[in-house]
Amino acid sequence: NAAYVGAKASVIGMTKQLAYELAPSGVCVNVVAHGPIATERVAGAFERRDEASKQAVLSRLPMGRYGTVDEAAGSVLHLCSESAGYSTGSVIDINGGLYM
């Protein structure tokens, strides 16, 4: 959908510009762009699908599964850590290869 794609591109562009502007002040700005993550809500909706529908969804995911909440959280925790102190303007894709 054009509105979704436009909004996502805007967030990425804003992230990169803010990273550039705030870097001299020591502020890092990054964005996490997640794909399908098996939150309680998402997993519940997936489980209500029939088997053919489940397979159709999974066949579109290069890794063949939804990401876990822990996998998504791990990337966010990394960005909050000192080891990411030189990362700014980054887009961290957590999507199992869906958007390459």
C-alpha positions as CSV (number, residue, x, y, z in Angstrom):
1,N,0.0,0.0,0.0
2,A,1.4,3.4,-1.0
3,A,0.7,5.1,2.3
4,Y,2.6,2.4,4.2
5,V,5.5,2.4,1.9
6,G,5.7,6.2,1.9
7,A,5.5,6.4,5.7
8,K,8.2,3.7,6.1
9,A,10.5,5.6,3.7
10,S,9.9,8.8,5.5
11,V,10.8,7.3,8.9
12,I,14.1,6.0,7.3
13,G,14.9,9.3,5.8
14,M,14.1,11.2,9.0
15,T,16.3,8.8,10.9
16,K,19.3,9.3,8.6
17,Q,18.9,13.1,8.7
18,L,18.5,13.3,12.5
19,A,21.5,11.0,12.8
20,Y,23.5,13.4,10.7
21,E,22.3,16.5,12.5
22,L,22.7,15.1,16.1
23,A,26.0,13.2,15.6
24,P,28.1,16.2,16.6
25,S,26.2,16.3,20.0
26,G,27.0,12.6,20.5
27,V,23.4,11.5,19.9
28,C,22.9,8.3,18.0
29,V,19.7,7.8,16.0
30,N,18.8,4.4,14.5
31,V,15.6,2.6,13.4
32,V,14.5,-0.9,13.7
33,A,12.4,-2.1,10.7
34,H,10.8,-5.4,11.7
35,G,9.0,-7.8,9.5
36,P,6.6,-10.5,10.8
37,I,7.3,-11.1,14.5
38,A,5.3,-13.7,16.5
39,T,3.9,-11.5,19.2
40,E,1.0,-13.0,21.1
41,R,-1.5,-11.1,18.9
42,V,0.2,-12.1,15.6
43,A,0.8,-15.7,16.7
44,G,-2.9,-16.0,17.8
45,A,-4.1,-14.7,14.4
46,F,-1.7,-17.1,12.6
47,E,-3.0,-20.1,14.6
48,R,-6.6,-19.3,13.6
49,R,-5.7,-19.8,9.9
50,D,-6.4,-23.0,8.1
51,E,-3.3,-25.1,7.2
52,A,-3.2,-24.1,3.5
53,S,-3.3,-20.4,4.5
54,K,-0.5,-20.9,7.0
55,Q,1.7,-22.6,4.4
56,A,1.0,-19.8,1.9
57,V,2.1,-17.2,4.5
58,L,5.2,-19.1,5.5
59,S,6.2,-19.8,1.8
60,R,6.7,-16.0,1.3
61,L,9.2,-15.8,4.2
62,P,12.7,-16.8,3.1
63,M,13.5,-18.2,6.6
64,G,10.1,-20.1,6.5
65,R,9.0,-18.7,9.9
66,Y,8.0,-15.7,11.8
67,G,10.7,-14.0,14.0
68,T,10.5,-14.3,17.7
69,V,10.0,-11.5,20.2
70,D,13.4,-12.4,21.7
71,E,15.1,-12.0,18.3
72,A,13.6,-8.6,17.8
73,A,14.3,-7.5,21.3
74,G,18.0,-8.6,21.0
75,S,18.5,-6.2,18.1
76,V,16.9,-3.4,20.1
77,L,19.0,-4.2,23.2
78,H,22.2,-4.1,21.0
79,L,21.3,-0.6,19.8
80,C,20.9,0.5,23.5
81,S,24.3,-0.9,24.5
82,E,27.7,0.7,24.5
83,S,28.8,-1.6,21.8
84,A,26.5,0.2,19.4
85,G,28.0,3.6,20.4
86,Y,29.4,4.3,16.9
87,S,26.2,3.2,15.1
88,T,24.1,6.0,13.8
89,G,21.8,6.5,10.9
90,S,21.4,2.7,10.7
91,V,18.3,0.8,9.6
92,I,18.3,-2.6,11.3
93,D,16.1,-5.0,9.3
94,I,14.7,-7.8,11.4
95,N,12.6,-9.6,8.8
96,G,14.1,-13.0,8.1
97,G,15.1,-11.9,4.6
98,L,11.6,-10.8,3.6
99,Y,12.6,-7.3,2.3
100,M,16.0,-7.8,0.5
